[in-house]
Structures are given as structure tokens and as C-alpha cells.
Amino acid sequence: MKYLLWLLKAAIFFTLFAFALNNQQDATVYFFFGTYWRAPLVLVVLAAFAGGLVVGALGMLPGWWKHRSAAAQLPATSATSAVPSVADTQTFTPAAAPAAAPTISVTDLPAVRQHGL
């Protein structure tokens, strides 16, 4: 399995390398107010990909901050409180067994129309 993953990584690398070698022509990207950027097509594609990663990460930052602050506000619990001690095992009673799941009969399901092809 390890060799298969290395083979897959090598195939992806050589595919991208061949793409870079085949797209060395100059490309012109026009911006506003008559400005432009001339660079090999591979650099233009790489810059667009990197820009997309940056915009995506910046779009996710508010959610990350919200979850991080919510996690910081949770009360701290110690790991030892979740595990019963030796003294507690003598008086420990397991929780009641959950009730059996309800059975579903064919009459409870909605009718399905058969469509011929």
C-alpha cells in the first residue's frame, strides 16, 4: 500500500511537471486602468490557484475564530474525573439498558410508484 501511494504521488508530480513544461508561453493578464502582467502561463495558473487558497482560507477565518472562542469558554474538565476510581467501582452500577429499537412494518412505509423505462 505504501508503494502504491508513492506511485500515485509520483504520477501526480510528473503530470504537473509535464503541464508546466508544455505551458511556457507568455500569457498576459489585464488588470484595471490599463495595467497588465506578462508571465509564463504556468505562473499565471499557479498564482490563480494560490490566490484561491488565500481567499478560501480568509473566508473561513471568522468561523475558525468563533469555534475557537467557544471552545475556550467551555469549562475545563480533568481527565481523571471521567474514569471511576477503585473505590467507586465497588458502588458503580451500569446504566439501564436502552430500549429496543421500534420495528417498521411494510405498511408504515410510503407507497412507491414503479416507473418503467
Phi and psi restraints in degrees (range 20) as a CNS / XPLOR table:
assign (resid 1 and name C) (resid 2 and name N)
       (resid 2 and name CA) (resid 2 and name C) 1.0 -62.8 20.0 2
assign (resid 2 and name N) (resid 2 and name CA)
       (resid 2 and name C) (resid 3 and name N) 1.0 -41.0 20.0 2
assign (resid 2 and name C) (resid 3 and name N)
       (resid 3 and name CA) (resid 3 and name C) 1.0 -69.4 20.0 2
assign (resid 3 and name N) (resid 3 and name CA)
       (resid 3 and name C) (resid 4 and name N) 1.0 -33.1 20.0 2
assign (resid 3 and name C) (resid 4 and name N)
       (resid 4 and name CA) (resid 4 and name C) 1.0 -65.8 20.0 2
assign (resid 4 and name N) (resid 4 and name CA)
       (resid 4 and name C) (resid 5 and name N) 1.0 -39.8 20.0 2
assign (resid 4 and name C) (resid 5 and name N)
       (resid 5 and name CA) (resid 5 and name C) 1.0 -65.7 20.0 2
assign (resid 5 and name N) (resid 5 and name CA)
       (resid 5 and name C) (resid 6 and name N) 1.0 -41.0 20.0 2
assign (resid 5 and name C) (resid 6 and name N)
       (resid 6 and name CA) (resid 6 and name C) 1.0 -64.4 20.0 2
assign (resid 6 and name N) (resid 6 and name CA)
       (resid 6 and name C) (resid 7 and name N) 1.0 -37.5 20.0 2
assign (resid 6 and name C) (resid 7 and name N)
       (resid 7 and name CA) (resid 7 and name C) 1.0 -65.4 20.0 2
assign (resid 7 and name N) (resid 7 and name CA)
       (resid 7 and name C) (resid 8 and name N) 1.0 -40.2 20.0 2
assign (resid 7 and name C) (resid 8 and name N)
       (resid 8 and name CA) (resid 8 and name C) 1.0 -64.6 20.0 2
assign (resid 8 and name N) (resid 8 and name CA)
       (resid 8 and name C) (resid 9 and name N) 1.0 -43.3 20.0 2
assign (resid 8 and name C) (resid 9 and name N)
       (resid 9 and name CA) (resid 9 and name C) 1.0 -62.9 20.0 2
assign (resid 9 and name N) (resid 9 and name CA)
       (resid 9 and name C) (resid 10 and name N) 1.0 -41.6 20.0 2
assign (resid 9 and name C) (resid 10 and name N)
       (resid 10 and name CA) (resid 10 and name C) 1.0 -65.0 20.0 2
assign (resid 10 and name N) (resid 10 and name CA)
       (resid 10 and name C) (resid 11 and name N) 1.0 -39.2 20.0 2
assign (resid 10 and name C) (resid 11 and name N)
       (resid 11 and name CA) (resid 11 and name C) 1.0 -65.2 20.0 2
assign (resid 11 and name N) (resid 11 and name CA)
       (resid 11 and name C) (resid 12 and name N) 1.0 -41.5 20.0 2
assign (resid 11 and name C) (resid 12 and name N)
       (resid 12 and name CA) (resid 12 and name C) 1.0 -65.0 20.0 2
assign (resid 12 and name N) (resid 12 and name CA)
       (resid 12 and name C) (resid 13 and name N) 1.0 -43.3 20.0 2
assign (resid 12 and name C) (resid 13 and name N)
       (resid 13 and name CA) (resid 13 and name C) 1.0 -61.2 20.0 2
assign (resid 13 and name N) (resid 13 and name CA)
       (resid 13 and name C) (resid 14 and name N) 1.0 -48.7 20.0 2
assign (resid 13 and name C) (resid 14 and name N)
       (resid 14 and name CA) (resid 14 and name C) 1.0 -68.3 20.0 2
assign (resid 14 and name N) (resid 14 and name CA)
       (resid 14 and name C) (resid 15 and name N) 1.0 -31.2 20.0 2
assign (resid 14 and name C) (resid 15 and name N)
       (resid 15 and name CA) (resid 15 and name C) 1.0 -64.6 20.0 2
assign (resid 15 and name N) (resid 15 and name CA)
       (resid 15 and name C) (resid 16 and name N) 1.0 -46.1 20.0 2
assign (resid 15 and name C) (resid 16 and name N)
       (resid 16 and name CA) (resid 16 and name C) 1.0 -66.9 20.0 2
assign (resid 16 and name N) (resid 16 and name CA)
       (resid 16 and name C) (resid 17 and name N) 1.0 -36.0 20.0 2
assign (resid 16 and name C) (resid 17 and name N)
       (resid 17 and name CA) (resid 17 and name C) 1.0 -65.1 20.0 2
assign (resid 17 and name N) (resid 17 and name CA)
       (resid 17 and name C) (resid 18 and name N) 1.0 -42.3 20.0 2
assign (resid 17 and name C) (resid 18 and name N)
       (resid 18 and name CA) (resid 18 and name C) 1.0 -65.8 20.0 2
assign (resid 18 and name N) (resid 18 and name CA)
       (resid 18 and name C) (resid 19 and name N) 1.0 -36.8 20.0 2
assign (resid 18 and name C) (resid 19 and name N)
       (resid 19 and name CA) (resid 19 and name C) 1.0 -60.9 20.0 2
assign (resid 19 and name N) (resid 19 and name CA)
       (resid 19 and name C) (resid 20 and name N) 1.0 -42.5 20.0 2
assign (resid 19 and name C) (resid 20 and name N)
       (resid 20 and name CA) (resid 20 and name C) 1.0 -65.9 20.0 2
assign (resid 20 and name N) (resid 20 and name CA)
       (resid 20 and name C) (resid 21 and name N) 1.0 -40.0 20.0 2
assign (resid 20 and name C) (resid 21 and name N)
       (resid 21 and name CA) (resid 21 and name C) 1.0 -69.7 20.0 2
assign (resid 21 and name N) (resid 21 and name CA)
       (resid 21 and name C) (resid 22 and name N) 1.0 -32.2 20.0 2
assign (resid 21 and name C) (resid 22 and name N)
       (resid 22 and name CA) (resid 22 and name C) 1.0 -82.8 20.0 2
assign (resid 22 and name N) (resid 22 and name CA)
       (resid 22 and name C) (resid 23 and name N) 1.0 -10.3 20.0 2
assign (resid 22 and name C) (resid 23 and name N)
       (resid 23 and name CA) (resid 23 and name C) 1.0 -123.2 20.0 2
assign (resid 23 and name N) (resid 23 and name CA)
       (resid 23 and name C) (resid 24 and name N) 1.0 57.9 20.0 2
assign (resid 23 and name C) (resid 24 and name N)
       (resid 24 and name CA) (resid 24 and name C) 1.0 -96.7 20.0 2
assign (resid 24 and name N) (resid 24 and name CA)
       (resid 24 and name C) (resid 25 and name N) 1.0 1.6 20.0 2
assign (resid 24 and name C) (resid 25 and name N)
       (resid 25 and name CA) (resid 25 and name C) 1.0 -67.3 20.0 2
assign (resid 25 and name N) (resid 25 and name CA)
       (resid 25 and name C) (resid 26 and name N) 1.0 151.5 20.0 2
assign (resid 25 and name C) (resid 26 and name N)
       (resid 26 and name CA) (resid 26 and name C) 1.0 -72.0 20.0 2
assign (resid 26 and name N) (resid 26 and name CA)
       (resid 26 and name C) (resid 27 and name N) 1.0 139.2 20.0 2
assign (resid 26 and name C) (resid 27 and name N)
       (resid 27 and name CA) (resid 27 and name C) 1.0 -122.9 20.0 2
assign (resid 27 and name N) (resid 27 and name CA)
       (resid 27 and name C) (resid 28 and name N) 1.0 147.6 20.0 2
assign (resid 27 and name C) (resid 28 and name N)
       (resid 28 and name CA) (resid 28 and name C) 1.0 -115.1 20.0 2
assign (resid 28 and name N) (resid 28 and name CA)
       (resid 28 and name C) (resid 29 and name N) 1.0 125.2 20.0 2
assign (resid 28 and name C) (resid 29 and name N)
       (resid 29 and name CA) (resid 29 and name C) 1.0 -108.9 20.0 2
assign (resid 29 and name N) (resid 29 and name CA)
       (resid 29 and name C) (resid 30 and name N) 1.0 119.9 20.0 2
assign (resid 29 and name C) (resid 30 and name N)
       (resid 30 and name CA) (resid 30 and name C) 1.0 -95.5 20.0 2
assign (resid 30 and name N) (resid 30 and name CA)
       (resid 30 and name C) (resid 31 and name N) 1.0 128.5 20.0 2
assign (resid 30 and name C) (resid 31 and name N)
       (resid 31 and name CA) (resid 31 and name C) 1.0 -103.5 20.0 2
assign (resid 31 and name N) (resid 31 and name CA)
       (resid 31 and name C) (resid 32 and name N) 1.0 -165.8 20.0 2
assign (resid 31 and name C) (resid 32 and name N)
       (resid 32 and name CA) (resid 32 and name C) 1.0 -78.3 20.0 2
assign (resid 32 and name N) (resid 32 and name CA)
       (resid 32 and name C) (resid 33 and name N) 1.0 159.4 20.0 2
assign (resid 32 and name C) (resid 33 and name N)
       (resid 33 and name CA) (resid 33 and name C) 1.0 59.7 20.0 2
assign (resid 33 and name N) (resid 33 and name CA)
       (resid 33 and name C) (resid 34 and name N) 1.0 33.6 20.0 2
assign (resid 33 and name C) (resid 34 and name N)
       (resid 34 and name CA) (resid 34 and name C) 1.0 77.2 20.0 2
assign (resid 34 and name N) (resid 34 and name CA)
       (resid 34 and name C) (resid 35 and name N) 1.0 8.1 20.0 2
assign (resid 34 and name C) (resid 35 and name N)
       (resid 35 and name CA) (resid 35 and name C) 1.0 -85.8 20.0 2
assign (resid 35 and name N) (resid 35 and name CA)
       (resid 35 and name C) (resid 36 and name N) 1.0 150.7 20.0 2
assign (resid 35 and name C) (resid 36 and name N)
       (resid 36 and name CA) (resid 36 and name C) 1.0 -149.5 20.0 2
assign (resid 36 and name N) (resid 36 and name CA)
       (resid 36 and name C) (resid 37 and name N) 1.0 166.0 20.0 2
assign (resid 36 and name C) (resid 37 and name N)
       (resid 37 and name CA) (resid 37 and name C) 1.0 -132.0 20.0 2
assign (resid 37 and name N) (resid 37 and name CA)
       (resid 37 and name C) (resid 38 and name N) 1.0 122.7 20.0 2
assign (resid 37 and name C) (resid 38 and name N)
       (resid 38 and name CA) (resid 38 and name C) 1.0 -105.1 20.0 2
assign (resid 38 and name N) (resid 38 and name CA)
       (resid 38 and name C) (resid 39 and name N) 1.0 124.7 20.0 2
assign (resid 38 and name C) (resid 39 and name N)
       (resid 39 and name CA) (resid 39 and name C) 1.0 -157.6 20.0 2
assign (resid 39 and name N) (resid 39 and name CA)
       (resid 39 and name C) (resid 40 and name N) 1.0 163.5 20.0 2
assign (resid 39 and name C) (resid 40 and name N)
       (resid 40 and name CA) (resid 40 and name C) 1.0 -59.2 20.0 2
assign (resid 40 and name N) (resid 40 and name CA)
       (resid 40 and name C) (resid 41 and name N) 1.0 147.3 20.0 2
assign (resid 40 and name C) (resid 41 and name N)
       (resid 41 and name CA) (resid 41 and name C) 1.0 -57.4 20.0 2
assign (resid 41 and name N) (resid 41 and name CA)
       (resid 41 and name C) (resid 42 and name N) 1.0 -34.7 20.0 2
assign (resid 41 and name C) (resid 42 and name N)
       (resid 42 and name CA) (resid 42 and name C) 1.0 -62.5 20.0 2
assign (resid 42 and name N) (resid 42 and name CA)
       (resid 42 and name C) (resid 43 and name N) 1.0 -40.6 20.0 2
assign (resid 42 and name C) (resid 43 and name N)
       (resid 43 and name CA) (resid 43 and name C) 1.0 -68.2 20.0 2
assign (resid 43 and name N) (resid 43 and name CA)
       (resid 43 and name C) (resid 44 and name N) 1.0 -35.1 20.0 2
assign (resid 43 and name C) (resid 44 and name N)
       (resid 44 and name CA) (resid 44 and name C) 1.0 -65.0 20.0 2
assign (resid 44 and name N) (resid 44 and name CA)
       (resid 44 and name C) (resid 45 and name N) 1.0 -44.5 20.0 2
assign (resid 44 and name C) (resid 45 and name N)
       (resid 45 and name CA) (resid 45 and name C) 1.0 -65.4 20.0 2
assign (resid 45 and name N) (resid 45 and name CA)
       (resid 45 and name C) (resid 46 and name N) 1.0 -42.3 20.0 2
assign (resid 45 and name C) (resid 46 and name N)
       (resid 46 and name CA) (resid 46 and name C) 1.0 -64.2 20.0 2
assign (resid 46 and name N) (resid 46 and name CA)
       (resid 46 and name C) (resid 47 and name N) 1.0 -40.7 20.0 2
assign (resid 46 and name C) (resid 47 and name N)
       (resid 47 and name CA) (resid 47 and name C) 1.0 -65.5 20.0 2
assign (resid 47 and name N) (resid 47 and name CA)
       (resid 47 and name C) (resid 48 and name N) 1.0 -38.3 20.0 2
assign (resid 47 and name C) (resid 48 and name N)
       (resid 48 and name CA) (resid 48 and name C) 1.0 -66.1 20.0 2
assign (resid 48 and name N) (resid 48 and name CA)
       (resid 48 and name C) (resid 49 and name N) 1.0 -39.8 20.0 2
assign (resid 48 and name C) (resid 49 and name N)
       (resid 49 and name CA) (resid 49 and name C) 1.0 -65.0 20.0 2
assign (resid 49 and name N) (resid 49 and name CA)
       (resid 49 and name C) (resid 50 and name N) 1.0 -45.9 20.0 2
assign (resid 49 and name C) (resid 50 and name N)
       (resid 50 and name CA) (resid 50 and name C) 1.0 -64.5 20.0 2
assign (resid 50 and name N) (resid 50 and name CA)
       (resid 50 and name C) (resid 51 and name N) 1.0 -39.3 20.0 2
assign (resid 50 and name C) (resid 51 and name N)
       (resid 51 and name CA) (resid 51 and name C) 1.0 -63.1 20.0 2
assign (resid 51 and name N) (resid 51 and name CA)
       (resid 51 and name C) (resid 52 and name N) 1.0 -38.7 20.0 2
assign (resid 51 and name C) (resid 52 and name N)
       (resid 52 and name CA) (resid 52 and name C) 1.0 -64.8 20.0 2
assign (resid 52 and name N) (resid 52 and name CA)
       (resid 52 and name C) (resid 53 and name N) 1.0 -38.9 20.0 2
assign (resid 52 and name C) (resid 53 and name N)
       (resid 53 and name CA) (resid 53 and name C) 1.0 -63.5 20.0 2
assign (resid 53 and name N) (resid 53 and name CA)
       (resid 53 and name C) (resid 54 and name N) 1.0 -42.5 20.0 2
assign (resid 53 and name C) (resid 54 and name N)
       (resid 54 and name CA) (resid 54 and name C) 1.0 -65.7 20.0 2
assign (resid 54 and name N) (resid 54 and name CA)
       (resid 54 and name C) (resid 55 and name N) 1.0 -45.8 20.0 2
assign (resid 54 and name C) (resid 55 and name N)
       (resid 55 and name CA) (resid 55 and name C) 1.0 -63.5 20.0 2
assign (resid 55 and name N) (resid 55 and name CA)
       (resid 55 and name C) (resid 56 and name N) 1.0 -40.0 20.0 2
assign (resid 55 and name C) (resid 56 and name N)
       (resid 56 and name CA) (resid 56 and name C) 1.0 -64.8 20.0 2
assign (resid 56 and name N) (resid 56 and name CA)
       (resid 56 and name C) (resid 57 and name N) 1.0 -42.2 20.0 2
assign (resid 56 and name C) (resid 57 and name N)
       (resid 57 and name CA) (resid 57 and name C) 1.0 -67.0 20.0 2
assign (resid 57 and name N) (resid 57 and name CA)
       (resid 57 and name C) (resid 58 and name N) 1.0 -40.2 20.0 2
assign (resid 57 and name C) (resid 58 and name N)
       (resid 58 and name CA) (resid 58 and name C) 1.0 -65.9 20.0 2
assign (resid 58 and name N) (resid 58 and name CA)
       (resid 58 and name C) (resid 59 and name N) 1.0 -33.2 20.0 2
assign (resid 58 and name C) (resid 59 and name N)
       (resid 59 and name CA) (resid 59 and name C) 1.0 -68.8 20.0 2
assign (resid 59 and name N) (resid 59 and name CA)
       (resid 59 and name C) (resid 60 and name N) 1.0 -25.8 20.0 2
assign (resid 59 and name C) (resid 60 and name N)
       (resid 60 and name CA) (resid 60 and name C) 1.0 -89.9 20.0 2
assign (resid 60 and name N) (resid 60 and name CA)
       (resid 60 and name C) (resid 61 and name N) 1.0 -12.9 20.0 2
assign (resid 60 and name C) (resid 61 and name N)
       (resid 61 and name CA) (resid 61 and name C) 1.0 -57.7 20.0 2
assign (resid 61 and name N) (resid 61 and name CA)
       (resid 61 and name C) (resid 62 and name N) 1.0 -44.8 20.0 2
assign (resid 61 and name C) (resid 62 and name N)
       (resid 62 and name CA) (resid 62 and name C) 1.0 -59.0 20.0 2
assign (resid 62 and name N) (resid 62 and name CA)
       (resid 62 and name C) (resid 63 and name N) 1.0 -39.3 20.0 2
assign (resid 62 and name C) (resid 63 and name N)
       (resid 63 and name CA) (resid 63 and name C) 1.0 -66.4 20.0 2
assign (resid 63 and name N) (resid 63 and name CA)
       (resid 63 and name C) (resid 64 and name N) 1.0 -40.0 20.0 2
assign (resid 63 and name C) (resid 64 and name N)
       (resid 64 and name CA) (resid 64 and name C) 1.0 -61.9 20.0 2
assign (resid 64 and name N) (resid 64 and name CA)
       (resid 64 and name C) (resid 65 and name N) 1.0 -45.1 20.0 2
assign (resid 64 and name C) (resid 65 and name N)
       (resid 65 and name CA) (resid 65 and name C) 1.0 -63.1 20.0 2
assign (resid 65 and name N) (resid 65 and name CA)
       (resid 65 and name C) (resid 66 and name N) 1.0 -40.3 20.0 2
assign (resid 65 and name C) (resid 66 and name N)
       (resid 66 and name CA) (resid 66 and name C) 1.0 -63.4 20.0 2
assign (resid 66 and name N) (resid 66 and name CA)
       (resid 66 and name C) (resid 67 and name N) 1.0 -45.8 20.0 2
assign (resid 66 and name C) (resid 67 and name N)
       (resid 67 and name CA) (resid 67 and name C) 1.0 -68.7 20.0 2
assign (resid 67 and name N) (resid 67 and name CA)
       (resid 67 and name C) (resid 68 and name N) 1.0 -35.5 20.0 2
assign (resid 67 and name C) (resid 68 and name N)
       (resid 68 and name CA) (resid 68 and name C) 1.0 -66.7 20.0 2
assign (resid 68 and name N) (resid 68 and name CA)
       (resid 68 and name C) (resid 69 and name N) 1.0 -41.9 20.0 2
assign (resid 68 and name C) (resid 69 and name N)
       (resid 69 and name CA) (resid 69 and name C) 1.0 -68.9 20.0 2
assign (resid 69 and name N) (resid 69 and name CA)
       (resid 69 and name C) (resid 70 and name N) 1.0 -35.2 20.0 2
assign (resid 69 and name C) (resid 70 and name N)
       (resid 70 and name CA) (resid 70 and name C) 1.0 -67.0 20.0 2
assign (resid 70 and name N) (resid 70 and name CA)
       (resid 70 and name C) (resid 71 and name N) 1.0 -38.3 20.0 2
assign (resid 70 and name C) (resid 71 and name N)
       (resid 71 and name CA) (resid 71 and name C) 1.0 -69.4 20.0 2
assign (resid 71 and name N) (resid 71 and name CA)
       (resid 71 and name C) (resid 72 and name N) 1.0 -32.9 20.0 2
assign (resid 71 and name C) (resid 72 and name N)
       (resid 72 and name CA) (resid 72 and name C) 1.0 -70.5 20.0 2
assign (resid 72 and name N) (resid 72 and name CA)
       (resid 72 and name C) (resid 73 and name N) 1.0 -26.7 20.0 2
assign (resid 72 and name C) (resid 73 and name N)
       (resid 73 and name CA) (resid 73 and name C) 1.0 -83.7 20.0 2
assign (resid 73 and name N) (resid 73 and name CA)
       (resid 73 and name C) (resid 74 and name N) 1.0 -10.4 20.0 2
assign (resid 73 and name C) (resid 74 and name N)
       (resid 74 and name CA) (resid 74 and name C) 1.0 -66.4 20.0 2
assign (resid 74 and name N) (resid 74 and name CA)
       (resid 74 and name C) (resid 75 and name N) 1.0 145.4 20.0 2
assign (resid 74 and name C) (resid 75 and name N)
       (resid 75 and name CA) (resid 75 and name C) 1.0 -68.1 20.0 2
assign (resid 75 and name N) (resid 75 and name CA)
       (resid 75 and name C) (resid 76 and name N) 1.0 142.6 20.0 2
assign (resid 75 and name C) (resid 76 and name N)
       (resid 76 and name CA) (resid 76 and name C) 1.0 -75.9 20.0 2
assign (resid 76 and name N) (resid 76 and name CA)
       (resid 76 and name C) (resid 77 and name N) 1.0 130.1 20.0 2
assign (resid 76 and name C) (resid 77 and name N)
       (resid 77 and name CA) (resid 77 and name C) 1.0 -118.3 20.0 2
assign (resid 77 and name N) (resid 77 and name CA)
       (resid 77 and name C) (resid 78 and name N) 1.0 141.9 20.0 2
assign (resid 77 and name C) (resid 78 and name N)
       (resid 78 and name CA) (resid 78 and name C) 1.0 -85.7 20.0 2
assign (resid 78 and name N) (resid 78 and name CA)
       (resid 78 and name C) (resid 79 and name N) 1.0 151.5 20.0 2
assign (resid 78 and name C) (resid 79 and name N)
       (resid 79 and name CA) (resid 79 and name C) 1.0 -70.9 20.0 2
assign (resid 79 and name N) (resid 79 and name CA)
       (resid 79 and name C) (resid 80 and name N) 1.0 -25.7 20.0 2
assign (resid 79 and name C) (resid 80 and name N)
       (resid 80 and name CA) (resid 80 and name C) 1.0 -76.6 20.0 2
assign (resid 80 and name N) (resid 80 and name CA)
       (resid 80 and name C) (resid 81 and name N) 1.0 -21.2 20.0 2
assign (resid 80 and name C) (resid 81 and name N)
       (resid 81 and name CA) (resid 81 and name C) 1.0 -72.9 20.0 2
assign (resid 81 and name N) (resid 81 and name CA)
       (resid 81 and name C) (resid 82 and name N) 1.0 -22.2 20.0 2
assign (resid 81 and name C) (resid 82 and name N)
       (resid 82 and name CA) (resid 82 and name C) 1.0 -80.5 20.0 2
assign (resid 82 and name N) (resid 82 and name CA)
       (resid 82 and name C) (resid 83 and name N) 1.0 -22.1 20.0 2
assign (resid 82 and name C) (resid 83 and name N)
       (resid 83 and name CA) (resid 83 and name C) 1.0 -100.1 20.0 2
assign (resid 83 and name N) (resid 83 and name CA)
       (resid 83 and name C) (resid 84 and name N) 1.0 125.3 20.0 2
assign (resid 83 and name C) (resid 84 and name N)
       (resid 84 and name CA) (resid 84 and name C) 1.0 -69.1 20.0 2
assign (resid 84 and name N) (resid 84 and name CA)
       (resid 84 and name C) (resid 85 and name N) 1.0 144.4 20.0 2
assign (resid 84 and name C) (resid 85 and name N)
       (resid 85 and name CA) (resid 85 and name C) 1.0 -79.8 20.0 2
assign (resid 85 and name N) (resid 85 and name CA)
       (resid 85 and name C) (resid 86 and name N) 1.0 176.8 20.0 2
assign (resid 85 and name C) (resid 86 and name N)
       (resid 86 and name CA) (resid 86 and name C) 1.0 -65.1 20.0 2
assign (resid 86 and name N) (resid 86 and name CA)
       (resid 86 and name C) (resid 87 and name N) 1.0 -37.2 20.0 2
assign (resid 86 and name C) (resid 87 and name N)
       (resid 87 and name CA) (resid 87 and name C) 1.0 -67.7 20.0 2
assign (resid 87 and name N) (resid 87 and name CA)
       (resid 87 and name C) (resid 88 and name N) 1.0 -32.6 20.0 2
assign (resid 87 and name C) (resid 88 and name N)
       (resid 88 and name CA) (resid 88 and name C) 1.0 -76.2 20.0 2
assign (resid 88 and name N) (resid 88 and name CA)
       (resid 88 and name C) (resid 89 and name N) 1.0 -21.8 20.0 2
assign (resid 88 and name C) (resid 89 and name N)
       (resid 89 and name CA) (resid 89 and name C) 1.0 -69.5 20.0 2
assign (resid 89 and name N) (resid 89 and name CA)
       (resid 89 and name C) (resid 90 and name N) 1.0 -24.1 20.0 2
assign (resid 89 and name C) (resid 90 and name N)
       (resid 90 and name CA) (resid 90 and name C) 1.0 -75.0 20.0 2
assign (resid 90 and name N) (resid 90 and name CA)
       (resid 90 and name C) (resid 91 and name N) 1.0 -27.5 20.0 2
assign (resid 90 and name C) (resid 91 and name N)
       (resid 91 and name CA) (resid 91 and name C) 1.0 -106.3 20.0 2
assign (resid 91 and name N) (resid 91 and name CA)
       (resid 91 and name C) (resid 92 and name N) 1.0 2.4 20.0 2
assign (resid 91 and name C) (resid 92 and name N)
       (resid 92 and name CA) (resid 92 and name C) 1.0 -73.9 20.0 2
assign (resid 92 and name N) (resid 92 and name CA)
       (resid 92 and name C) (resid 93 and name N) 1.0 128.6 20.0 2
assign (resid 92 and name C) (resid 93 and name N)
       (resid 93 and name CA) (resid 93 and name C) 1.0 -118.5 20.0 2
assign (resid 93 and name N) (resid 93 and name CA)
       (resid 93 and name C) (resid 94 and name N) 1.0 132.1 20.0 2
assign (resid 93 and name C) (resid 94 and name N)
       (resid 94 and name CA) (resid 94 and name C) 1.0 -66.8 20.0 2
assign (resid 94 and name N) (resid 94 and name CA)
       (resid 94 and name C) (resid 95 and name N) 1.0 155.1 20.0 2
assign (resid 94 and name C) (resid 95 and name N)
       (resid 95 and name CA) (resid 95 and name C) 1.0 -66.8 20.0 2
assign (resid 95 and name N) (resid 95 and name CA)
       (resid 95 and name C) (resid 96 and name N) 1.0 157.1 20.0 2
assign (resid 95 and name C) (resid 96 and name N)
       (resid 96 and name CA) (resid 96 and name C) 1.0 -63.7 20.0 2
assign (resid 96 and name N) (resid 96 and name CA)
       (resid 96 and name C) (resid 97 and name N) 1.0 146.4 20.0 2
assign (resid 96 and name C) (resid 97 and name N)
       (resid 97 and name CA) (resid 97 and name C) 1.0 -67.3 20.0 2
assign (resid 97 and name N) (resid 97 and name CA)
       (resid 97 and name C) (resid 98 and name N) 1.0 139.8 20.0 2
assign (resid 97 and name C) (resid 98 and name N)
       (resid 98 and name CA) (resid 98 and name C) 1.0 -67.6 20.0 2
assign (resid 98 and name N) (resid 98 and name CA)
       (resid 98 and name C) (resid 99 and name N) 1.0 153.1 20.0 2
assign (resid 98 and name C) (resid 99 and name N)
       (resid 99 and name CA) (resid 99 and name C) 1.0 -67.9 20.0 2
assign (resid 99 and name N) (resid 99 and name CA)
       (resid 99 and name C) (resid 100 and name N) 1.0 154.2 20.0 2
assign (resid 99 and name C) (resid 100 and name N)
       (resid 100 and name CA) (resid 100 and name C) 1.0 -66.7 20.0 2
assign (resid 100 and name N) (resid 100 and name CA)
       (resid 100 and name C) (resid 101 and name N) 1.0 147.1 20.0 2
assign (resid 100 and name C) (resid 101 and name N)
       (resid 101 and name CA) (resid 101 and name C) 1.0 -67.7 20.0 2
assign (resid 101 and name N) (resid 101 and name CA)
       (resid 101 and name C) (resid 102 and name N) 1.0 143.1 20.0 2
assign (resid 101 and name C) (resid 102 and name N)
       (resid 102 and name CA) (resid 102 and name C) 1.0 -68.3 20.0 2
assign (resid 102 and name N) (resid 102 and name CA)
       (resid 102 and name C) (resid 103 and name N) 1.0 145.9 20.0 2
assign (resid 102 and name C) (resid 103 and name N)
       (resid 103 and name CA) (resid 103 and name C) 1.0 -90.1 20.0 2
assign (resid 103 and name N) (resid 103 and name CA)
       (resid 103 and name C) (resid 104 and name N) 1.0 146.6 20.0 2
assign (resid 103 and name C) (resid 104 and name N)
       (resid 104 and name CA) (resid 104 and name C) 1.0 -111.4 20.0 2
assign (resid 104 and name N) (resid 104 and name CA)
       (resid 104 and name C) (resid 105 and name N) 1.0 124.7 20.0 2
assign (resid 104 and name C) (resid 105 and name N)
       (resid 105 and name CA) (resid 105 and name C) 1.0 -93.2 20.0 2
assign (resid 105 and name N) (resid 105 and name CA)
       (resid 105 and name C) (resid 106 and name N) 1.0 169.3 20.0 2
assign (resid 105 and name C) (resid 106 and name N)
       (resid 106 and name CA) (resid 106 and name C) 1.0 -64.7 20.0 2
assign (resid 106 and name N) (resid 106 and name CA)
       (resid 106 and name C) (resid 107 and name N) 1.0 -30.5 20.0 2
assign (resid 106 and name C) (resid 107 and name N)
       (resid 107 and name CA) (resid 107 and name C) 1.0 -72.6 20.0 2
assign (resid 107 and name N) (resid 107 and name CA)
       (resid 107 and name C) (resid 108 and name N) 1.0 -19.0 20.0 2
assign (resid 107 and name C) (resid 108 and name N)
       (resid 108 and name CA) (resid 108 and name C) 1.0 -78.0 20.0 2
assign (resid 108 and name N) (resid 108 and name CA)
       (resid 108 and name C) (resid 109 and name N) 1.0 -19.7 20.0 2
assign (resid 108 and name C) (resid 109 and name N)
       (resid 109 and name CA) (resid 109 and name C) 1.0 -82.1 20.0 2
assign (resid 109 and name N) (resid 109 and name CA)
       (resid 109 and name C) (resid 110 and name N) 1.0 148.4 20.0 2
assign (resid 109 and name C) (resid 110 and name N)
       (resid 110 and name CA) (resid 110 and name C) 1.0 -69.3 20.0 2
assign (resid 110 and name N) (resid 110 and name CA)
       (resid 110 and name C) (resid 111 and name N) 1.0 153.5 20.0 2
assign (resid 110 and name C) (resid 111 and name N)
       (resid 111 and name CA) (resid 111 and name C) 1.0 -70.2 20.0 2
assign (resid 111 and name N) (resid 111 and name CA)
       (resid 111 and name C) (resid 112 and name N) 1.0 137.7 20.0 2
assign (resid 111 and name C) (resid 112 and name N)
       (resid 112 and name CA) (resid 112 and name C) 1.0 -114.6 20.0 2
assign (resid 112 and name N) (resid 112 and name CA)
       (resid 112 and name C) (resid 113 and name N) 1.0 127.0 20.0 2
assign (resid 112 and name C) (resid 113 and name N)
       (resid 113 and name CA) (resid 113 and name C) 1.0 -84.2 20.0 2
assign (resid 113 and name N) (resid 113 and name CA)
       (resid 113 and name C) (resid 114 and name N) 1.0 140.4 20.0 2
assign (resid 113 and name C) (resid 114 and name N)
       (resid 114 and name CA) (resid 114 and name C) 1.0 -92.1 20.0 2
assign (resid 114 and name N) (resid 114 and name CA)
       (resid 114 and name C) (resid 115 and name N) 1.0 128.8 20.0 2
assign (resid 114 and name C) (resid 115 and name N)
       (resid 115 and name CA) (resid 115 and name C) 1.0 -109.6 20.0 2
assign (resid 115 and name N) (resid 115 and name CA)
       (resid 115 and name C) (resid 116 and name N) 1.0 125.9 20.0 2
assign (resid 115 and name C) (resid 116 and name N)
       (resid 116 and name CA) (resid 116 and name C) 1.0 -82.9 20.0 2
assign (resid 116 and name N) (resid 116 and name CA)
       (resid 116 and name C) (resid 117 and name N) 1.0 144.5 20.0 2
